[in-house]
């Protein structure tokens, strides 16, 4: 039970604190409300589950035994975060296009794929699996139970960010407010990348 609570807290802290997924969800909610966020949310959660499965079947061991590969993944992910941040700053204040069913499907797939370039998501997946193995959590916990816990906690945290976005949407009634929000989100992405690189 202690191990379960510790891993749940680890997932919560990672999912609730600012990061690229939360920035994307917040920005989408500002443009289109909660419903526009649902495809992206599904893609993020399913991508995270896929990463946990990969970590469970041995990727964590491969990365632990190959520090250069792990460093390369962190560098590539951080570079992508910087690129996203710079683009968001450069396009600050630009309204996102309206969503259609087809674009929603593409958005879900895009966010699923984005998880695999997201260093924060990789760090979470590898840490959670490593922690569960180190604490000798029963096998049921390291498989379906762990995946379900991740899905529930991550979905709840992302939805909280979406609700924050809808609130910001009501408050930001002019172009200047949206411009400032976009710039702040862009800076946050760049800061996230810098924080990931700092331990290197």
C-alpha positions as CSV (number, residue, x, y, z in Angstrom):
1,X,0.0,0.0,0.0
2,X,2.9,2.4,0.8
3,X,4.5,1.6,-2.6
4,X,1.1,2.2,-4.3
5,X,0.7,5.6,-2.6
6,X,4.3,6.6,-3.4
7,X,3.9,5.8,-7.1
8,X,0.5,7.5,-7.2
9,X,2.1,10.6,-5.7
10,X,5.0,10.5,-8.2
11,X,2.5,10.3,-11.1
12,X,0.4,13.1,-9.7
13,X,3.3,15.5,-9.1
14,X,4.6,14.9,-12.6
15,X,1.2,15.2,-14.3
16,X,0.0,18.2,-12.3
17,X,3.1,20.4,-12.6
18,X,3.7,22.5,-15.7
19,X,5.1,20.7,-18.7
20,X,4.6,20.5,-22.5
21,X,1.4,18.4,-22.3
22,X,-0.2,20.8,-19.9
23,X,0.8,23.8,-22.0
24,X,-0.8,22.2,-25.1
25,X,-4.0,21.3,-23.3
26,X,-4.2,24.8,-21.7
27,X,-3.7,26.5,-25.0
28,X,-6.3,24.3,-26.8
29,X,-8.8,25.0,-24.1
30,X,-8.3,28.7,-24.4
31,X,-9.0,28.5,-28.1
32,X,-11.9,26.0,-28.2
33,X,-13.0,25.0,-24.7
34,X,-12.9,21.7,-22.9
35,X,-14.4,19.6,-25.8
36,X,-11.7,20.7,-28.1
37,X,-9.1,19.2,-25.6
38,X,-10.6,15.7,-25.4
39,X,-8.8,14.2,-28.5
40,X,-5.4,15.6,-27.4
41,X,-6.0,14.4,-23.9
42,X,-6.8,10.9,-25.2
43,X,-3.6,10.9,-27.3
44,X,-1.5,12.1,-24.4
45,X,-2.8,9.4,-22.0
46,X,-2.6,6.6,-24.5
47,X,0.9,7.6,-25.5
48,X,1.9,7.6,-21.8
49,X,0.5,4.1,-21.4
50,X,2.4,2.9,-24.4
51,X,5.6,4.4,-22.9
52,X,4.9,2.6,-19.6
53,X,4.4,-0.7,-21.4
54,X,7.7,-0.2,-23.2
55,X,9.5,0.6,-20.0
56,X,8.0,-2.5,-18.3
57,X,9.2,-4.8,-21.1
58,X,12.8,-3.7,-20.8
59,X,13.4,-0.2,-22.2
60,X,14.2,1.0,-18.7
61,X,17.0,-1.6,-18.5
62,X,18.3,-0.7,-21.9
63,X,18.5,3.0,-21.0
64,X,20.0,2.4,-17.6
65,X,22.8,0.3,-19.2
66,X,23.4,2.9,-22.0
67,X,23.8,6.4,-20.5
68,X,24.6,7.8,-23.9
69,X,21.3,6.7,-25.4
70,X,19.5,8.2,-22.5
71,X,21.4,11.4,-22.8
72,X,20.6,11.5,-26.5
73,X,16.9,11.1,-25.9
74,X,16.9,13.9,-23.3
75,X,18.8,16.2,-25.7
76,X,16.5,15.5,-28.6
77,X,13.4,16.0,-26.5
78,X,14.7,19.2,-24.9
79,X,15.6,20.5,-28.4
80,X,12.0,19.8,-29.5
81,X,10.6,21.6,-26.4
82,X,12.7,24.6,-27.2
83,X,11.5,24.6,-30.8
84,X,7.8,24.4,-29.6
85,X,8.4,27.2,-27.2
86,X,10.0,29.5,-29.8
87,X,7.2,28.8,-32.3
88,X,4.6,29.6,-29.7
89,X,6.3,32.8,-28.8
90,X,6.7,33.7,-32.5
91,X,3.0,33.0,-33.3
92,X,1.7,34.5,-30.0
93,X,-1.8,35.8,-30.1
94,X,-2.7,33.8,-33.2
95,X,-6.1,32.0,-32.9
96,X,-6.0,28.2,-33.4
97,X,-8.2,26.9,-36.2
98,X,-11.6,25.4,-35.5
99,X,-11.6,21.7,-35.0
100,X,-13.4,19.1,-37.1
101,X,-13.8,15.4,-36.5
102,X,-11.0,14.6,-38.9
103,X,-8.6,17.2,-37.3
104,X,-9.5,15.9,-33.9
105,X,-8.4,12.4,-34.9
106,X,-5.2,13.8,-36.4
107,X,-4.7,15.8,-33.2
108,X,-5.0,12.7,-31.0
109,X,-2.5,10.8,-33.2
110,X,-0.2,13.7,-33.1
111,X,-0.3,14.0,-29.3
112,X,0.2,10.2,-29.0
113,X,3.4,10.5,-31.1
114,X,4.4,13.7,-29.3
115,X,4.8,11.7,-26.1
116,X,7.7,9.8,-27.5
117,X,9.6,13.0,-28.0
118,X,8.6,14.4,-24.6
119,X,11.5,14.1,-22.2
120,X,9.2,14.7,-19.2
121,X,7.0,11.9,-20.1
122,X,10.0,9.5,-20.6
123,X,11.4,10.5,-17.3
124,X,8.0,9.8,-15.6
125,X,7.6,6.4,-17.3
126,X,11.1,5.2,-16.5
127,X,11.0,6.5,-12.9
128,X,7.6,5.0,-12.2
129,X,8.6,1.6,-13.5
130,X,12.0,1.8,-11.8
131,X,10.4,2.7,-8.5
132,X,7.8,-0.1,-8.8
133,X,10.6,-2.6,-9.4
134,X,12.8,-1.2,-6.6
135,X,10.0,-1.4,-4.1
136,X,9.2,-5.0,-5.1
137,X,5.6,-4.1,-6.0
138,X,3.5,-7.2,-6.9
139,X,3.3,-8.1,-10.5
140,X,-0.3,-7.0,-10.8
141,X,0.7,-3.5,-9.7
142,X,3.5,-3.3,-12.3
143,X,1.1,-4.2,-15.2
144,X,-2.6,-3.4,-15.4
145,X,-2.9,-1.7,-12.0
146,X,0.0,0.6,-12.8
147,X,-1.4,1.5,-16.2
148,X,-4.9,2.2,-14.8
149,X,-3.5,4.4,-12.1
150,X,-1.5,6.3,-14.6
151,X,-4.5,6.8,-16.9
152,X,-6.8,8.0,-14.1
153,X,-4.4,10.4,-12.5
154,X,-3.0,11.8,-15.8
155,X,-6.6,12.3,-17.2
156,X,-7.7,14.1,-14.0
157,X,-4.6,16.4,-14.1
158,X,-5.0,17.2,-17.8
159,X,-8.7,18.0,-17.3
160,X,-7.8,20.4,-14.5
161,X,-5.5,22.2,-16.9
162,X,-8.2,22.3,-19.5
163,X,-10.6,23.8,-17.0
164,X,-8.0,26.4,-16.2
165,X,-7.8,27.1,-19.9
166,X,-11.6,27.7,-20.2
167,X,-11.3,30.1,-17.2
168,X,-8.5,31.9,-19.0
169,X,-10.6,32.0,-22.1
170,X,-13.3,34.0,-20.3
171,X,-10.7,36.3,-18.7
172,X,-8.6,36.9,-21.8
173,X,-11.2,38.9,-23.8
174,X,-8.7,40.9,-25.9
175,X,-5.8,40.1,-28.2
176,X,-3.2,41.5,-25.8
177,X,-4.2,39.0,-23.1
178,X,-3.9,36.1,-25.5
179,X,-0.5,37.4,-26.7
180,X,0.8,37.5,-23.2
181,X,-0.5,34.0,-22.4
182,X,1.1,32.5,-25.5
183,X,4.4,34.2,-24.7
184,X,4.3,32.9,-21.2
185,X,3.5,29.4,-22.3
186,X,6.4,29.5,-24.8
187,X,8.8,30.7,-22.1
188,X,7.6,27.9,-19.9
189,X,8.4,25.3,-22.6
190,X,11.9,26.7,-23.0
191,X,12.3,26.7,-19.2
192,X,11.1,23.1,-19.1
193,X,13.8,22.1,-21.6
194,X,16.5,24.0,-19.6
195,X,15.4,22.2,-16.4
196,X,15.8,18.8,-18.2
197,X,19.2,19.7,-19.4
198,X,20.5,21.0,-16.1
199,X,21.3,17.6,-14.6
200,X,23.3,16.8,-17.7
